[in-house]
Amino acid sequence: MSDSPTSTTIDDLRGRIDRIDAELARLLEHRALLAARVQRLKPVGGFAGRDPRRERELVAAMAAHAPRLGEERLARIMAAVIETGLDAAEAETART
Ligand SMILES: O=C(O)C(=O)C[C@]1(C(=O)O)C=C[C@@H](O)C=C1
């Protein structure tokens, strides 16, 4: 896939972003499902059982794949991802 100015338009780039966003949504859904399963296996799950060390470790591992974003920005993104996953897990628990 070329990024040359002649072949790349805003529409092309937005199309590529849309495809990545669809993939991200599927991955986030899958991640939330797995994180909900972890909550059910932990002695204390949900927000009460939050594990800051595990969160730091997963962000550090991700940073190796995302040098443009870097660890500090990834930490902000992953805080939102993790909190949203915990929120969905707690809502599911409340329904069942
Ligand atoms: O690994 C865990 O202990 C989890 O509960 C999963 C998870 C996550 O979403 O990755 C969620 C909350 C914790 O603070 C750390 C990680």
The ligand as a Gaussian input file, in Angstrom:
#p B3LYP/6-31G(d) Opt

LIG

0 1
 O       -5.515000      -9.323000      34.567000
 C       -6.369000      -9.035000      35.416000
 O       -6.202000      -9.235000      36.620000
 C       -7.620000      -8.417000      35.001000
 O       -8.516000      -8.238000      35.812000
 C       -7.764000      -7.946000      33.579000
 C       -7.402000      -6.460000      33.467000
 C       -7.450000      -6.128000      31.951000
 O       -8.478000      -5.662000      31.461000
 O       -6.429000      -6.418000      31.297000
 C       -8.420000      -5.678000      34.201000
 C       -8.181000      -5.122000      35.414000
 C       -6.886000      -5.226000      36.095000
 O       -6.546000      -4.044000      36.752000
 C       -5.815000      -5.678000      35.199000
 C       -6.057000      -6.221000      33.981000

